[in-house]
Amino acid sequence: MIKKIIFSGCSITAGNELWEEAHIPNYASMTFKEGRKVMEAIEDHKKAELYNREHAFPALVGKEIGLETINLGISGISNKEIALRTVACFDKEHYDDTMVVMQFTTHNRLFLKYKEENKNQIFGSFVVMPGGNDHRLSHRQNNILKEMFFEFMPESLMVMDDHIFFYYAVEALKNRGIPVYILWADVEILDWANWDINKGYGAGNEFRLLNDIEPQWISGLSKHFTDKHHSYNLLGSTLQKVAGENSKLPRLHFKKDAHERIAKLISEKLKCIIG
């Protein structure tokens, strides 16, 4: 009998920007750049993070169906790290009271080794964007990472790689008796090289990778992975479609009412599955 549901994912699952939406006047109408400045100016990030988790869809699902929910959402995490961290949570051979729901994030995130000051090399996820640097890396390292991602690595192959890690996690957990489902944030494959960190992107802009950018067979592979929803898909759709139009906050996370809509549908699905 299922008594606990573990949700894992990126900042979408963690509920990022819910604190800003609730506490900053006119926050929802700000630009991407303005939203980043608000985030950087928050004095108590731990308090904001706790608020976000308490109001994100995993917590709302727990209240609706009366089960314990644990939110493992981490900002900036990659699909590979989501998969590996989720599997690492379970050290017993068999579980009969736990379910896992993993949220699939974007593909412009690389899982790399790096060296922090006074520490040995460790691994971490890096969000790669043309106009932004990660403080954990040197300027030279940031430039190399961008050149590697934007000049040499087709996003469609990143799609395939990310899915392989997720399906590995699903099978590894199923072998321990744990039912596993996946939430897809969206099915678009974005051309991140044309994404503006200050302006973001508008609904009218076209960012799909086209066959004149990548070979025909690679685009076909991308389309298969993103457009075909497998039996692991809890919603039979995407989080974006459930959230609806005008559901995004300045830094592209979901608004409070979107979390509520997502939680309602997830709860309905889980009630049918769990009984």
BELVENFEN-V977054 format. One record per residue. N is the residue number from 1. SS is DSSP state (a for helix, b for strand, c for the rest). PSI is psi in radians with two decimals (999 if undefined). Layout:
n=N ss=SS psi=PSI
n=N ss=SS psi=PSI
//
This chain:
n=1 ss=c psi=2.26
n=2 ss=c psi=2.19
n=3 ss=c psi=-0.27
n=4 ss=b psi=2.42
n=5 ss=b psi=2.17
n=6 ss=b psi=2.13
n=7 ss=b psi=2.29
n=8 ss=b psi=2.62
n=9 ss=c psi=-2.80
n=10 ss=c psi=-2.66
n=11 ss=a psi=-0.35
n=12 ss=a psi=-0.84
n=13 ss=a psi=-0.61
n=14 ss=a psi=-0.25
n=15 ss=c psi=0.46
n=16 ss=c psi=2.50
n=17 ss=c psi=-0.09
n=18 ss=a psi=-0.64
n=19 ss=a psi=-0.80
n=20 ss=a psi=-0.74
n=21 ss=a psi=-0.66
n=22 ss=a psi=-0.44
n=23 ss=a psi=-0.25
n=24 ss=c psi=2.05
n=25 ss=c psi=2.37
n=26 ss=c psi=0.44
n=27 ss=a psi=-0.73
n=28 ss=a psi=-0.39
n=29 ss=a psi=0.05
n=30 ss=c psi=2.86
n=31 ss=c psi=2.98
n=32 ss=a psi=-0.80
n=33 ss=a psi=-0.75
n=34 ss=a psi=-0.66
n=35 ss=a psi=-0.67
n=36 ss=a psi=-0.69
n=37 ss=a psi=-0.68
n=38 ss=a psi=-0.79
n=39 ss=a psi=-0.79
n=40 ss=a psi=-0.41
n=41 ss=a psi=-0.10
n=42 ss=c psi=2.21
n=43 ss=c psi=-0.74
n=44 ss=c psi=1.55
n=45 ss=a psi=-0.59
n=46 ss=a psi=-0.68
n=47 ss=a psi=-0.75
n=48 ss=a psi=-0.73
n=49 ss=a psi=-0.72
n=50 ss=a psi=-0.75
n=51 ss=a psi=-0.78
n=52 ss=a psi=-0.79
n=53 ss=a psi=-0.61
n=54 ss=a psi=-0.35
n=55 ss=a psi=0.01
n=56 ss=c psi=2.87
n=57 ss=a psi=-0.56
n=58 ss=a psi=-0.75
n=59 ss=a psi=-0.68
n=60 ss=a psi=-0.65
n=61 ss=a psi=-0.77
n=62 ss=a psi=-0.74
n=63 ss=a psi=-0.65
n=64 ss=a psi=-0.72
n=65 ss=a psi=-0.03
n=66 ss=c psi=0.54
n=67 ss=c psi=2.71
n=68 ss=b psi=2.31
n=69 ss=b psi=2.45
n=70 ss=b psi=2.22
n=71 ss=b psi=1.94
n=72 ss=c psi=0.30
n=73 ss=c psi=2.32
n=74 ss=c psi=2.25
n=75 ss=c psi=2.37
n=76 ss=c psi=0.11
n=77 ss=c psi=2.61
n=78 ss=c psi=2.88
n=79 ss=a psi=-0.68
n=80 ss=a psi=-0.75
n=81 ss=a psi=-0.62
n=82 ss=a psi=-0.85
n=83 ss=a psi=-0.84
n=84 ss=a psi=-0.71
n=85 ss=a psi=-0.66
n=86 ss=a psi=-0.82
n=87 ss=a psi=-0.68
n=88 ss=a psi=-0.26
n=89 ss=c psi=-0.27
n=90 ss=c psi=1.97
n=91 ss=c psi=-0.10
n=92 ss=c psi=2.79
n=93 ss=c psi=-0.55
n=94 ss=c psi=2.49
n=95 ss=c psi=2.46
n=96 ss=c psi=0.18
n=97 ss=c psi=0.19
n=98 ss=b psi=2.44
n=99 ss=b psi=2.63
n=100 ss=b psi=2.38
n=101 ss=b psi=1.98
n=102 ss=b psi=2.35
n=103 ss=b psi=2.19
n=104 ss=b psi=2.26
n=105 ss=c psi=-2.95
n=106 ss=c psi=2.94
n=107 ss=c psi=-0.07
n=108 ss=c psi=0.75
n=109 ss=b psi=2.12
n=110 ss=b psi=2.49
n=111 ss=b psi=1.85
n=112 ss=b psi=2.81
n=113 ss=b psi=2.54
n=114 ss=b psi=3.00
n=115 ss=b psi=2.09
n=116 ss=c psi=2.77
n=117 ss=c psi=2.30
n=118 ss=c psi=0.36
n=119 ss=c psi=2.80
n=120 ss=c psi=3.03
n=121 ss=b psi=2.36
n=122 ss=b psi=3.04
n=123 ss=b psi=2.61
n=124 ss=b psi=2.88
n=125 ss=b psi=2.42
n=126 ss=b psi=2.16
n=127 ss=b psi=2.12
n=128 ss=c psi=2.07
n=129 ss=b psi=2.53
n=130 ss=c psi=-0.70
n=131 ss=c psi=0.18
n=132 ss=b psi=2.54
n=133 ss=c psi=2.67
n=134 ss=c psi=2.24
n=135 ss=c psi=-0.30
n=136 ss=c psi=-0.26
n=137 ss=c psi=2.71
n=138 ss=c psi=2.91
n=139 ss=a psi=-0.73
n=140 ss=a psi=-0.74
n=141 ss=a psi=-0.71
n=142 ss=a psi=-0.75
n=143 ss=a psi=-0.71
n=144 ss=a psi=-0.73
n=145 ss=a psi=-0.77
n=146 ss=a psi=-0.75
n=147 ss=a psi=-0.74
n=148 ss=a psi=-0.80
n=149 ss=a psi=-0.82
n=150 ss=a psi=-0.45
n=151 ss=a psi=-0.47
n=152 ss=a psi=-0.39
n=153 ss=c psi=1.88
n=154 ss=c psi=2.34
n=155 ss=a psi=-0.52
n=156 ss=a psi=-0.61
n=157 ss=a psi=-0.52
n=158 ss=a psi=-0.67
n=159 ss=a psi=-0.88
n=160 ss=a psi=-0.80
n=161 ss=a psi=-0.78
n=162 ss=a psi=-0.73
n=163 ss=a psi=-0.64
n=164 ss=a psi=-0.76
n=165 ss=a psi=-0.73
n=166 ss=a psi=-0.76
n=167 ss=a psi=-0.53
n=168 ss=a psi=-0.81
n=169 ss=a psi=-0.73
n=170 ss=a psi=-0.85
n=171 ss=a psi=-0.69
n=172 ss=a psi=-0.70
n=173 ss=a psi=-0.67
n=174 ss=a psi=-0.62
n=175 ss=c psi=-0.25
n=176 ss=c psi=0.24
n=177 ss=c psi=0.25
n=178 ss=c psi=2.05
n=179 ss=b psi=2.38
n=180 ss=b psi=2.39
n=181 ss=b psi=2.76
n=182 ss=b psi=2.46
n=183 ss=b psi=2.14
n=184 ss=b psi=2.19
n=185 ss=c psi=-0.75
n=186 ss=c psi=2.97
n=187 ss=c psi=0.04
n=188 ss=c psi=2.45
n=189 ss=c psi=1.91
n=190 ss=b psi=2.53
n=191 ss=c psi=1.55
n=192 ss=a psi=-0.30
n=193 ss=a psi=-0.40
n=194 ss=a psi=0.22
n=195 ss=c psi=2.31
n=196 ss=b psi=2.09
n=197 ss=c psi=-0.43
n=198 ss=c psi=-0.68
n=199 ss=c psi=-0.30
n=200 ss=b psi=-2.49
n=201 ss=c psi=2.61
n=202 ss=c psi=2.82
n=203 ss=c psi=-0.42
n=204 ss=c psi=-0.16
n=205 ss=c psi=2.61
n=206 ss=c psi=2.09
n=207 ss=c psi=0.13
n=208 ss=b psi=2.51
n=209 ss=c psi=2.27
n=210 ss=c psi=2.87
n=211 ss=c psi=-0.37
n=212 ss=c psi=-0.10
n=213 ss=c psi=-0.69
n=214 ss=c psi=2.71
n=215 ss=c psi=2.68
n=216 ss=a psi=-0.80
n=217 ss=a psi=-0.52
n=218 ss=a psi=-0.75
n=219 ss=a psi=-0.65
n=220 ss=a psi=-0.69
n=221 ss=a psi=-0.74
n=222 ss=a psi=-0.80
n=223 ss=a psi=-0.69
n=224 ss=a psi=-0.83
n=225 ss=a psi=-0.61
n=226 ss=a psi=-0.53
n=227 ss=a psi=-0.44
n=228 ss=c psi=2.07
n=229 ss=c psi=2.14
n=230 ss=c psi=3.07
n=231 ss=c psi=-0.27
n=232 ss=c psi=-0.29
n=233 ss=b psi=1.94
n=234 ss=c psi=-0.63
n=235 ss=c psi=-0.30
n=236 ss=c psi=0.20
n=237 ss=c psi=-2.76
n=238 ss=c psi=2.79
n=239 ss=a psi=-0.66
n=240 ss=a psi=-0.73
n=241 ss=a psi=-0.63
n=242 ss=a psi=-0.69
n=243 ss=a psi=-0.61
n=244 ss=c psi=3.12
n=245 ss=c psi=2.73
n=246 ss=c psi=0.66
n=247 ss=c psi=0.00
n=248 ss=b psi=2.48
n=249 ss=c psi=3.04
n=250 ss=c psi=-0.67
n=251 ss=c psi=0.45
n=252 ss=c psi=0.26
n=253 ss=c psi=2.91
n=254 ss=b psi=2.54
n=255 ss=c psi=2.92
n=256 ss=a psi=-0.82
n=257 ss=a psi=-0.47
n=258 ss=a psi=-0.72
n=259 ss=a psi=-0.67
n=260 ss=a psi=-0.72
n=261 ss=a psi=-0.75
n=262 ss=a psi=-0.79
n=263 ss=a psi=-0.67
n=264 ss=a psi=-0.80
n=265 ss=a psi=-0.72
n=266 ss=a psi=-0.75
n=267 ss=a psi=-0.74
n=268 ss=a psi=-0.75
n=269 ss=a psi=-0.78
n=270 ss=a psi=-0.60
n=271 ss=a psi=-0.66
n=272 ss=a psi=-0.64
n=273 ss=a psi=-0.82
n=274 ss=a psi=-0.64
n=275 ss=c psi=999
//
